[in-house]
Amino acid sequence: MGAHVVNELLQEGDQNVVVLDDLSGGFRDNVNPKATFVEGSILDVELINKLCEEHNFTYIYHLAAYAAEGLSHFIKRFNYQNNLIGSVNLINAAVNYNVKRFVFTSSIAVYGENQLPMHEELTPMPEDPYGIAKYAVEQELIVTKRLFDLDYTIFRPHNVYGELQNISDRYRNVIGIFMNKIMQGESLVIFGDGEQTRAFTHIADVAPHIAQSVNIPEASCEIFNLGTDKHVSVNKLADLVMSAMEKEVSVQHFRARDEVKHAYCSHDKFQRVFGTTSPIELSEGLHRMATWAKDVGPRPATEFDEIEICKNLPEAWKK
Ligand SMILES: NC(=O)c1ccc[n+]([C@@H]2O[C@H](COP(=O)([O-])OP(=O)(O)OC[C@H]3O[C@@H](n4cnc5c(N)ncnc54)[C@H](O)[C@@H]3O)[C@@H](O)[C@H]2O)c1
């Protein structure tokens, strides 16, 4: 998502875009050459301060995270360190260096198993460490505004897919995982009966809004669900991905994971502030991503080396 946001910012004529990424889940090639790329971590406070001093940032867009929601139960320490403490490092810097707005990508994971469609007035009840960390950062931004007047916009995107996505991480990005497997002629793994639903959102319906949000006064100190309304089952998704890739493989069902069964949102608040949009149809978005995926080709699936809890780890994730 960050690479697309950068492209949007550069298109708008913002010439001074600095990207900080440790490449743990992203790719150097995805970064627009017109941006200044710094390889480093949001856990490196010295580096963050040095960059703030050098560049005097007006805005910080914070998209860095390890977004493997299902795996987060088994890598709790890593999750909180990277996704929560890393975020706090950036918030501290934003206060100390007088940043005008902090844009944060939270997640609908904050809602947990909640009323549907999920809307921003609901009380979040996150059910996994990934969602808990995202909610904690949201709360941090709210109290930081109160005490230090740091302006913020929080997005809760959902199930974003598209070109440039990491397709080799076996723990997240179901569409990327499916495409990678299809290219290698391997069967698709679905957890449970496959009737769980998600509203998959093409990156083109996400990145421009994140980029432009700093110019929208009504988006100041607000939280927005961001994505499409239409939700499909994972079974249906598997068929659509095979059709976009023009190749059939077998489908295997594994034991259900501990995850929310249905997740879709209201976008009324987003539309009131950002205007109505006509989102890209799933079949069209999958076609765009499939064209890109076939072009870059399959990538070996990567494993997370430092699992902290092996108990109850889904069979498909065991080495
Ligand atoms: N993709 C989705 O469906 C989705 C949905 C909701 C929220 N989000 C959030 O949006 C953001 C972007 O997600 P994405 O799908 O583009 O994921 P991604 O993994 O493609 O991008 C995250 C980037 O953060 C970098 N990163 C991770 N830890 C870092 C660290 N310590 N220091 C510096 N860089 C680090 C990774 O290398 C990667 O390039 C994340 O915060 C994610 O939690 C994503």
The ligand as an SDF file (V2000), in Angstrom:
LIG
                    3D

 44 48  0  0  0  0  0  0  0  0999 V2000
   -3.4570   -5.0170    3.0740 N   0  0  0  0  0  0  0  0  0  0  0  0
   -4.5440   -4.9770    3.8310 C   0  0  0  0  0  0  0  0  0  0  0  0
   -5.5400   -5.6140    3.5480 O   0  0  0  0  0  0  0  0  0  0  0  0
   -4.5800   -4.1170    5.0690 C   0  0  0  0  0  0  0  0  0  0  0  0
   -5.7940   -4.0060    5.7410 C   0  0  0  0  0  0  0  0  0  0  0  0
   -5.8460   -3.2080    6.8740 C   0  0  0  0  0  0  0  0  0  0  0  0
   -4.7360   -2.5530    7.3010 C   0  0  0  0  0  0  0  0  0  0  0  0
   -3.5640   -2.6850    6.6440 N   0  0  0  0  0  0  0  0  0  0  0  0
   -2.4020   -1.9670    7.1590 C   0  0  0  0  0  0  0  0  0  0  0  0
   -1.9080   -1.1460    6.1120 O   0  0  0  0  0  0  0  0  0  0  0  0
   -0.4940   -1.0540    6.1910 C   0  0  0  0  0  0  0  0  0  0  0  0
    0.1310   -1.4930    4.8930 C   0  0  0  0  0  0  0  0  0  0  0  0
   -0.2170   -2.8380    4.6410 O   0  0  0  0  0  0  0  0  0  0  0  0
    0.2870   -3.6280    3.3700 P   0  0  0  0  0  0  0  0  0  0  0  0
   -0.7820   -4.5790    3.0110 O   0  0  0  0  0  0  0  0  0  0  0  0
    0.8100   -2.6900    2.3630 O   0  0  0  0  0  0  0  0  0  0  0  0
    1.4700   -4.4730    3.9970 O   0  0  0  0  0  0  0  0  0  0  0  0
    2.9620   -4.6690    3.4610 P   0  0  0  0  0  0  0  0  0  0  0  0
    3.5940   -5.7140    4.2760 O   0  0  0  0  0  0  0  0  0  0  0  0
    2.9680   -4.8280    1.9920 O   0  0  0  0  0  0  0  0  0  0  0  0
    3.6020   -3.2560    3.8150 O   0  0  0  0  0  0  0  0  0  0  0  0
    4.0870   -2.9690    5.0800 C   0  0  0  0  0  0  0  0  0  0  0  0
    5.5010   -2.4640    4.9250 C   0  0  0  0  0  0  0  0  0  0  0  0
    6.0100   -2.1900    6.2260 O   0  0  0  0  0  0  0  0  0  0  0  0
    7.3740   -2.5630    6.2310 C   0  0  0  0  0  0  0  0  0  0  0  0
    7.7650   -2.7710    7.6340 N   0  0  0  0  0  0  0  0  0  0  0  0
    7.3300   -3.7150    8.4930 C   0  0  0  0  0  0  0  0  0  0  0  0
    7.9290   -3.5640    9.6870 N   0  0  0  0  0  0  0  0  0  0  0  0
    8.7570   -2.4760    9.5800 C   0  0  0  0  0  0  0  0  0  0  0  0
    9.6390   -1.8370   10.4560 C   0  0  0  0  0  0  0  0  0  0  0  0
    9.8390   -2.2490   11.7150 N   0  0  0  0  0  0  0  0  0  0  0  0
   10.3150   -0.7650   10.0160 N   0  0  0  0  0  0  0  0  0  0  0  0
   10.1720   -0.3120    8.7440 C   0  0  0  0  0  0  0  0  0  0  0  0
    9.3480   -0.8980    7.8510 N   0  0  0  0  0  0  0  0  0  0  0  0
    8.6480   -1.9770    8.2700 C   0  0  0  0  0  0  0  0  0  0  0  0
    7.4370   -3.8150    5.3820 C   0  0  0  0  0  0  0  0  0  0  0  0
    8.7330   -4.0730    4.8870 O   0  0  0  0  0  0  0  0  0  0  0  0
    6.4440   -3.4720    4.2690 C   0  0  0  0  0  0  0  0  0  0  0  0
    7.0830   -2.8690    3.1690 O   0  0  0  0  0  0  0  0  0  0  0  0
   -0.0970   -1.8990    7.4070 C   0  0  0  0  0  0  0  0  0  0  0  0
   -0.0010   -1.0590    8.5190 O   0  0  0  0  0  0  0  0  0  0  0  0
   -1.2550   -2.8420    7.5800 C   0  0  0  0  0  0  0  0  0  0  0  0
   -1.3620   -3.2670    8.9140 O   0  0  0  0  0  0  0  0  0  0  0  0
   -3.4610   -3.4670    5.5420 C   0  0  0  0  0  0  0  0  0  0  0  0
  1  2  1  0
  2  3  2  0
  2  4  1  0
  4  5  1  0
  4 44  2  0
  5  6  2  0
  6  7  1  0
  7  8  2  0
  8  9  1  0
  8 44  1  0
  9 10  1  0
  9 42  1  0
 10 11  1  0
 11 12  1  0
 11 40  1  0
 12 13  1  0
 13 14  1  0
 14 15  2  0
 14 16  1  0
 14 17  1  0
 17 18  1  0
 18 19  2  0
 18 20  1  0
 18 21  1  0
 21 22  1  0
 22 23  1  0
 23 24  1  0
 23 38  1  0
 24 25  1  0
 25 26  1  0
 25 36  1  0
 26 27  1  0
 26 35  1  0
 27 28  2  0
 28 29  1  0
 29 30  1  0
 29 35  2  0
 30 31  1  0
 30 32  2  0
 32 33  1  0
 33 34  2  0
 34 35  1  0
 36 37  1  0
 36 38  1  0
 38 39  1  0
 40 41  1  0
 40 42  1  0
 42 43  1  0
M  CHG  2   8   1  16  -1
M  END
$$$$
